[in-house]
Amino acid sequence: MLGFVRSRFPALLHRDFAIFWAAHVVSRIGTQMREVALGWHLYVLTRSPLALGLLGAFRVAPIVVLALGGGVVADAFDRRRLMLVTHSLFLLASAALAWFTAAGSATPGLLYGMVALSAAAAAFDNPARQALTVNLLPPRDLSNGLTLSILGWQIATVVGPAIGGVLLAVASIEVIYAIDAASFLAVLAALTVVRPRFGLSASGSASGAAGTAGVSLRAVVEALRFLRQKPVLVWLMGTDFLATFFAGALQQLPIFAEEIFKVGTKGLGLLTSAPAVGALLASAWMSSRAPVRRYGVTVLGSVLVYGLCVAGFGLTSYFPLALVLLAGSGAADTVSTVVRQVVRQTLTPDELRGRMTGINMMFFVGGPQLGEVEAGVIAKLTGSVRAAVVSGGILCILASGIIAILAPALRNLRRDDDDAGEPVLPAGAQPAQKSG
């Protein structure tokens, strides 16, 4: 067994990373359970597709406002201590949902407010978490650790909704909120015992020192200047934003489960888990084959497949086919995500990691969450949730074609196996040099 772990998952041989990774899987399972309960709870309270779509607005607004600042803070301060604060806020938000729901006084306003609080905390937590992962692993095992992080997220996204759907049927909504609150204790406990050892700043702390600018406007300018020098990163983030904006409609799944497929809460859990099942299969496939060479074509092709699956899901009335199409959308999204992350991590210097994660958050969180609002509005105006989903999938397909025409730099982006696998950039641009 040890030989298998050493050959396939060497990152898990590092005690601190293994503890950190396992704690986040536990926490993520709780969060995915809560997402199922939250959508169902709001649907029961309002019976409105627009109300479901507005969840996206309350998730994305704090991200848009705070994500870049969160990245600057993650580059300037101790990331472990920052995460102790953010996960305490996550715990408090879920505990409040459990308390008020059990008391029978939960309202849509309360649900929106706790979602916004969690999103604000996530704007600081995500950059700190991704950067802290680097501090827990030696460079030789970093790629494996990043892969395991994606794998753990996908496992939780499969398991969490399935458990949440069952608990909705046999227990109560507040029980799920309480379990989610308790799950954050795993990360809080892990943060008290892990000790960052790699890639530390000159002071020996797990922070990037925000380059040379600290927490200031200059730190933001440094990040934006870097993006100006690497326009292909902007195209990648913009492609992800448009695809998930047009085709983001997962918050409408309670309506599909109840009114279209008539499968109730257990079926809702399966619908919510289906994209993650596809994502898990795609990850297994990608890890067993040679690295992708044509980065740009792979991303654009994945967006095309994503749009086709979403449009097909909106059209079908056959529940098993709906699960397959949602799984296909999750697989396509994962292929795109892995390739985009490889390119971003390769081109970004260490001292800008937190800020680049913060900027990227505005795109990869903003796209799907604003897409949920867009889907809710279209469903409200047309009186058909199907119309919202199908039109979104079609627009996603069109976006992939238009971007392929307008962005030859992205279309021609590829891996150079003779240069340590670094992306080959157009117009003579070169990957950023690592400092230190």
C-alpha positions as CSV (number, residue, x, y, z in Angstrom):
1,M,0.0,0.0,0.0
2,L,2.8,2.4,0.9
3,G,4.5,1.7,-2.4
4,F,1.2,2.5,-4.3
5,V,0.8,5.8,-2.4
6,R,4.5,6.7,-3.0
7,S,4.2,6.1,-6.7
8,R,0.7,7.5,-7.4
9,F,0.1,10.1,-4.6
10,P,3.5,11.2,-3.2
11,A,2.0,14.4,-1.9
12,L,0.1,12.4,0.8
13,L,3.4,11.2,2.2
14,H,3.9,14.7,3.6
15,R,2.0,14.7,6.9
16,D,0.9,18.4,6.9
17,F,-0.4,18.3,3.4
18,A,-2.3,15.0,4.1
19,I,-4.0,16.4,7.2
20,F,-4.8,19.7,5.4
21,W,-6.2,17.8,2.3
22,A,-8.3,15.3,4.3
23,A,-9.8,18.1,6.5
24,H,-10.8,20.0,3.4
25,V,-12.5,16.9,1.9
26,V,-14.6,16.6,5.1
27,S,-15.5,20.2,5.0
28,R,-16.3,20.2,1.3
29,I,-18.7,17.3,1.8
30,G,-20.5,19.3,4.5
31,T,-20.7,22.3,2.2
32,Q,-22.1,20.3,-0.7
33,M,-24.7,18.9,1.6
34,R,-25.7,22.4,2.6
35,E,-25.9,23.5,-1.0
36,V,-28.6,20.9,-1.7
37,A,-30.5,21.9,1.4
38,L,-30.2,25.6,0.7
39,G,-31.6,25.3,-2.8
40,W,-34.5,23.1,-1.6
41,H,-35.1,25.4,1.5
42,L,-35.4,28.5,-0.7
43,Y,-37.6,26.7,-3.2
44,V,-40.0,25.6,-0.4
45,L,-40.1,29.1,1.0
46,T,-40.7,30.9,-2.3
47,R,-41.6,28.5,-5.1
48,S,-39.8,31.0,-7.4
49,P,-37.1,30.4,-10.0
50,L,-36.1,34.0,-9.7
51,A,-35.6,33.6,-5.9
52,L,-33.4,30.6,-6.6
53,G,-31.4,32.5,-9.3
54,L,-30.8,35.4,-6.8
55,L,-28.7,33.1,-4.7
56,G,-26.1,33.6,-7.4
57,A,-26.2,37.3,-7.0
58,F,-25.6,37.1,-3.2
59,R,-22.7,34.7,-3.8
60,V,-21.0,36.7,-6.5
61,A,-21.3,40.3,-5.2
62,P,-18.9,39.9,-2.3
63,I,-16.5,38.0,-4.5
64,V,-16.4,40.8,-7.1
65,V,-15.9,43.4,-4.4
66,L,-13.4,41.6,-2.2
67,A,-11.6,38.9,-4.2
68,L,-8.7,41.0,-5.4
69,G,-8.2,42.5,-1.9
70,G,-8.4,38.9,-0.6
71,G,-5.6,38.0,-2.9
72,V,-3.5,40.9,-1.7
73,V,-4.1,40.0,1.9
74,A,-3.2,36.3,1.2
75,D,0.1,37.5,-0.3
76,A,0.9,39.8,2.6
77,F,-0.1,38.0,5.8
78,D,0.1,34.5,7.4
79,R,-2.2,32.4,5.3
80,R,-2.8,29.8,8.1
81,R,-4.0,32.5,10.5
82,L,-6.1,34.1,7.8
83,M,-7.9,30.7,7.2
84,L,-8.6,30.3,10.9
85,V,-10.6,33.5,10.6
86,T,-12.4,32.6,7.4
87,H,-13.4,29.1,8.5
88,S,-14.7,30.4,11.8
89,L,-17.0,32.7,9.7
90,F,-18.1,29.7,7.6
91,L,-19.0,27.8,10.8
92,L,-20.9,30.7,12.2
93,A,-22.9,31.2,9.0
94,S,-24.0,27.5,8.9
95,A,-24.7,27.4,12.6
96,A,-27.0,30.4,12.2
97,L,-28.9,28.7,9.4
98,A,-29.3,25.6,11.6
99,W,-30.5,27.7,14.6
100,F,-33.0,29.8,12.8
101,T,-34.4,27.0,10.7
102,A,-34.9,24.8,13.8
103,A,-36.7,27.7,15.4
104,G,-39.0,28.1,12.4
105,S,-37.9,31.7,11.8
106,A,-35.7,31.2,8.7
107,T,-36.6,33.6,5.9
108,P,-35.3,34.1,2.3
109,G,-33.5,37.2,3.6
110,L,-31.7,35.2,6.2
111,L,-30.6,32.6,3.6
112,Y,-29.3,35.3,1.3
113,G,-27.5,37.0,4.1
114,M,-25.6,33.9,5.3
115,V,-24.8,33.1,1.7
116,A,-23.3,36.6,1.3
117,L,-21.3,36.2,4.5
118,S,-19.8,32.9,3.4
119,A,-19.0,34.4,0.0
120,A,-17.2,37.3,1.6
121,A,-15.1,34.9,3.7
122,A,-14.4,32.8,0.6
123,A,-12.9,35.9,-1.1
124,F,-10.1,35.8,1.4
125,D,-10.1,32.0,2.0
126,N,-9.6,30.7,-1.5
127,P,-6.4,32.7,-2.3
128,A,-5.0,31.8,1.1
129,R,-5.8,28.1,0.7
130,Q,-4.4,27.7,-2.7
131,A,-1.2,29.6,-1.8
132,L,-0.8,27.7,1.5
133,T,-0.9,24.4,-0.4
134,V,2.3,25.5,-2.1
135,N,3.8,26.0,1.4
136,L,3.0,22.5,2.5
137,L,4.8,20.6,-0.4
138,P,8.2,20.5,-2.0
139,P,8.3,21.6,-5.6
140,R,8.7,18.0,-6.9
141,D,5.3,17.0,-5.3
142,L,3.4,20.2,-6.0
143,S,1.8,19.0,-9.2
144,N,0.5,15.9,-7.5
145,G,-0.8,17.9,-4.6
146,L,-2.8,20.2,-6.9
147,T,-4.2,17.2,-8.7
148,L,-5.2,15.6,-5.3
149,S,-6.9,18.9,-4.3
150,I,-9.0,18.8,-7.5
151,L,-9.8,15.1,-6.9
152,G,-10.8,15.7,-3.3
153,W,-13.1,18.5,-4.4
154,Q,-14.7,16.2,-6.9
155,I,-15.2,13.4,-4.5
156,A,-16.9,15.7,-2.1
157,T,-19.1,17.1,-4.8
158,V,-20.2,13.6,-5.6
159,V,-20.7,12.4,-2.1
160,G,-22.1,15.6,-0.5
161,P,-25.2,16.2,-2.6
162,A,-26.1,12.5,-2.6
163,I,-26.0,12.4,1.3
164,G,-27.8,15.8,1.4
165,G,-30.6,14.5,-0.8
166,V,-31.1,11.4,1.4
167,L,-31.0,13.5,4.6
168,L,-33.6,15.9,3.1
169,A,-35.9,12.9,2.7
170,V,-35.3,11.2,6.1
171,A,-34.3,14.0,8.4
172,S,-34.6,17.8,8.2
173,I,-33.0,20.8,6.6
174,E,-31.6,22.1,9.9
175,V,-29.8,18.8,10.5
176,I,-27.9,19.3,7.3
177,Y,-27.0,22.9,8.2
178,A,-25.7,21.6,11.6
179,I,-23.6,18.9,10.0
180,D,-22.1,21.5,7.6
181,A,-21.2,23.8,10.6
182,A,-19.5,20.8,12.4
183,S,-17.5,19.9,9.3
184,F,-15.6,23.2,9.5
185,L,-14.1,22.0,12.8
186,A,-12.0,19.6,10.8
187,V,-10.2,22.4,8.9
188,L,-9.9,24.5,12.1
189,A,-8.3,21.6,13.8
190,A,-6.0,20.9,10.9
191,L,-4.8,24.5,10.8
192,T,-3.7,24.4,14.4
193,V,-1.3,21.5,13.7
194,V,0.0,22.0,10.1
195,R,3.3,23.9,9.8
196,P,4.2,25.5,6.4
197,R,7.7,24.5,5.4
198,F,8.2,25.3,1.7
199,G,8.3,28.5,-0.4
200,L,8.2,30.7,2.6
201,S,9.0,34.5,2.6
202,A,12.2,35.8,3.9
203,S,10.6,36.3,7.3
204,G,9.8,32.6,7.4
205,S,6.0,33.1,7.3
206,A,3.6,31.5,4.9
207,S,2.9,34.6,3.0
208,G,4.1,35.9,-0.3
209,A,4.8,39.4,1.0
210,A,2.6,40.8,-1.8
211,G,5.7,41.1,-4.0
212,T,7.4,44.4,-2.9
213,A,4.1,46.3,-2.4
214,G,2.5,44.8,0.7
215,V,-1.2,45.6,1.2
216,S,-1.5,48.6,-1.0
217,L,-2.9,49.9,-4.3
218,R,0.6,49.2,-5.7
219,A,0.0,45.5,-5.1
220,V,-3.1,45.6,-7.1
221,V,-1.4,47.5,-9.9
222,E,1.4,44.9,-10.0
223,A,-1.2,42.2,-10.6
224,L,-3.0,44.1,-13.3
225,R,0.3,44.9,-15.0
226,F,1.2,41.2,-15.0
227,L,-2.1,40.4,-16.7
228,R,-1.6,43.0,-19.3
229,Q,1.7,41.3,-20.2
230,K,-0.1,37.9,-20.4
231,P,-3.3,38.5,-22.4
232,V,-3.8,34.8,-23.0
233,L,-4.7,34.5,-19.2
234,V,-7.4,37.1,-19.7
235,W,-8.8,35.2,-22.6
236,L,-8.8,32.0,-20.6
237,M,-10.6,33.6,-17.7
238,G,-13.0,35.4,-20.0
239,T,-13.9,32.1,-21.8
240,D,-14.6,30.4,-18.5
241,F,-16.8,33.4,-17.4
242,L,-18.9,33.4,-20.6
243,A,-19.4,29.7,-20.7
244,T,-20.6,29.4,-17.1
245,F,-22.6,32.7,-17.3
246,F,-24.7,31.5,-20.3
247,A,-25.0,27.9,-19.2
248,G,-25.1,28.2,-15.4
249,A,-28.5,27.0,-14.2
250,L,-27.8,24.5,-11.4
251,Q,-29.8,26.5,-8.9
252,Q,-32.9,25.6,-11.0
253,L,-32.4,21.9,-10.3
254,P,-35.0,21.8,-7.5
255,I,-37.6,22.9,-10.1
256,F,-36.5,20.2,-12.5
257,A,-36.5,17.6,-9.7
258,E,-40.0,18.5,-8.4
259,E,-41.9,19.7,-11.5
260,I,-40.3,18.1,-14.6
261,F,-38.8,14.8,-13.5
262,K,-41.0,14.4,-10.4
263,V,-38.2,12.6,-8.5
264,G,-38.3,14.6,-5.2
265,T,-35.4,15.3,-2.9
266,K,-33.6,12.0,-3.5
267,G,-33.6,12.7,-7.2
268,L,-32.4,16.3,-6.5
269,G,-29.4,14.8,-4.8
270,L,-28.6,12.7,-7.8
271,L,-29.0,15.6,-10.2
272,T,-26.7,17.7,-8.1
273,S,-24.1,15.0,-7.9
274,A,-24.2,14.1,-11.6
275,P,-21.8,16.8,-12.8
276,A,-19.3,15.8,-10.2
277,V,-19.5,12.2,-11.3
278,G,-18.6,13.3,-14.8
279,A,-15.8,15.5,-13.4
280,L,-14.4,12.6,-11.4
281,L,-14.4,10.3,-14.5
282,A,-12.7,13.0,-16.6
283,S,-10.0,13.5,-14.0
284,A,-9.3,9.8,-13.9
285,W,-9.1,9.8,-17.7
286,M,-6.8,12.8,-17.8
287,S,-4.4,11.4,-15.2
288,S,-4.0,8.1,-17.1
289,R,-3.0,9.6,-20.5
290,A,-0.3,11.8,-21.8
291,P,-0.5,15.5,-20.9
292,V,-2.7,17.7,-23.2
293,R,-0.6,19.4,-25.8
294,R,-3.1,21.7,-27.5
295,Y,-4.2,23.8,-24.6
296,G,-6.3,26.3,-26.5
297,V,-8.2,23.8,-28.7
298,T,-8.9,21.7,-25.6
299,V,-10.4,24.5,-23.7
300,L,-12.5,25.8,-26.6
301,G,-13.7,22.2,-27.4
302,S,-14.6,21.6,-23.8
303,V,-16.7,24.7,-23.7
304,L,-18.5,23.5,-26.9
305,V,-19.3,20.1,-25.3
306,Y,-20.3,21.8,-22.1
307,G,-22.9,24.0,-23.9
308,L,-24.2,21.0,-25.9
309,C,-24.7,19.0,-22.7
310,V,-26.5,21.8,-20.9
311,A,-28.8,22.5,-23.8
312,G,-29.6,18.8,-24.1
313,F,-30.4,18.6,-20.4
314,G,-32.8,21.4,-20.8
315,L,-34.6,19.6,-23.6
316,T,-34.9,16.1,-22.2
317,S,-37.7,14.7,-20.0
318,Y,-36.0,11.4,-19.5
319,F,-34.4,11.4,-16.0
320,P,-31.5,8.9,-16.7
321,L,-30.5,10.8,-19.9
322,A,-30.6,14.0,-17.8
323,L,-28.1,12.5,-15.4
324,V,-25.8,11.5,-18.3
325,L,-26.0,15.0,-19.8
326,L,-25.2,16.6,-16.5
327,A,-22.3,14.2,-16.0
328,G,-21.1,15.2,-19.5
329,S,-21.2,18.9,-18.6
330,G,-19.2,18.2,-15.4
331,A,-16.6,16.2,-17.4
332,A,-16.2,19.0,-20.0
333,D,-15.9,21.6,-17.3
334,T,-13.2,19.6,-15.5
335,V,-11.1,19.2,-18.7
336,S,-11.3,23.0,-19.2
337,T,-10.5,23.7,-15.5
338,V,-7.5,21.4,-15.4
339,V,-6.0,22.9,-18.5
340,R,-6.6,26.5,-17.4
341,Q,-5.1,25.8,-14.0
342,V,-2.0,24.3,-15.5
343,V,-1.5,27.3,-17.8
344,R,-2.2,29.8,-15.0
345,Q,0.1,28.1,-12.5
346,T,2.9,27.8,-15.0
347,L,2.8,31.5,-16.1
348,T,2.3,33.1,-12.7
349,P,5.3,33.9,-10.5
350,D,5.1,32.8,-6.8
351,E,4.8,36.3,-5.4
352,L,1.7,37.0,-7.4
353,R,-0.1,33.7,-6.7
354,G,-2.6,35.0,-4.2
355,R,-3.6,38.0,-6.3
356,M,-3.9,35.9,-9.5
357,T,-6.2,33.5,-7.6
358,G,-8.2,36.5,-6.4
359,I,-8.6,37.8,-9.9
360,N,-9.4,34.4,-11.3
361,M,-12.1,34.0,-8.6
362,M,-14.0,37.0,-10.0
363,F,-14.3,35.1,-13.2
364,F,-14.8,31.4,-12.2
365,V,-17.2,32.4,-9.3
366,G,-18.8,35.3,-11.0
367,G,-19.7,33.5,-14.2
368,P,-21.8,30.6,-12.8
369,Q,-23.3,32.7,-10.0
370,L,-24.4,35.6,-12.4
371,G,-25.5,32.8,-14.7
372,E,-27.9,31.6,-12.1
373,V,-29.4,35.1,-11.8
374,E,-29.7,35.2,-15.6
375,A,-31.4,31.8,-15.7
376,G,-33.8,32.8,-13.0
377,V,-34.7,36.0,-14.8
378,I,-35.3,34.3,-18.1
379,A,-37.3,31.6,-16.4
380,K,-39.4,34.2,-14.7
381,L,-40.0,36.2,-17.9
382,T,-40.7,33.2,-20.2
383,G,-42.5,31.1,-17.5
384,S,-40.3,28.2,-18.5
385,V,-37.2,27.0,-16.7
386,R,-36.5,24.8,-19.8
387,A,-36.2,27.9,-22.0
388,A,-33.6,29.4,-19.6
389,V,-31.4,26.3,-19.6
390,V,-31.7,25.6,-23.4
391,S,-31.0,29.1,-24.5
392,G,-28.0,29.3,-22.1
393,G,-26.5,26.2,-23.6
394,I,-27.0,27.5,-27.1
395,L,-25.3,30.8,-26.2
396,C,-22.4,28.9,-24.7
397,I,-21.9,27.0,-27.9
398,L,-21.9,30.3,-29.9
399,A,-19.5,31.9,-27.5
400,S,-16.9,29.1,-28.0
401,G,-17.1,29.6,-31.7
402,I,-16.8,33.4,-31.5
403,I,-13.8,33.3,-29.1
404,A,-12.1,30.8,-31.4
405,I,-12.3,33.3,-34.2
406,L,-11.4,36.4,-32.2
407,A,-8.6,35.0,-30.1
408,P,-6.0,33.2,-32.2
409,A,-3.6,33.5,-29.3
410,L,-5.8,31.3,-27.2
411,R,-6.7,29.0,-30.1
412,N,-3.0,28.3,-30.8
413,L,-1.9,28.0,-27.2
414,R,-0.1,24.7,-26.8
415,R,2.3,22.8,-24.6
416,D,6.0,22.7,-25.4
417,D,7.4,19.4,-24.3
418,D,10.9,20.6,-25.0
419,D,10.5,23.4,-22.4
420,A,9.5,21.5,-19.3
421,G,5.9,21.5,-20.5
422,E,5.5,25.3,-20.3
423,P,2.9,26.8,-22.5
424,V,4.1,28.2,-25.9
425,L,2.8,31.8,-26.1
426,P,2.1,33.8,-29.3
427,A,3.9,37.0,-30.2
428,G,7.1,36.1,-28.5
429,A,5.6,36.3,-25.0
430,Q,7.4,34.2,-22.4
431,P,6.3,32.6,-19.2
432,A,7.0,34.8,-16.1
433,Q,10.3,34.2,-14.4
434,K,10.1,32.9,-10.8
435,S,11.8,35.2,-8.4
436,G,14.0,34.0,-5.5
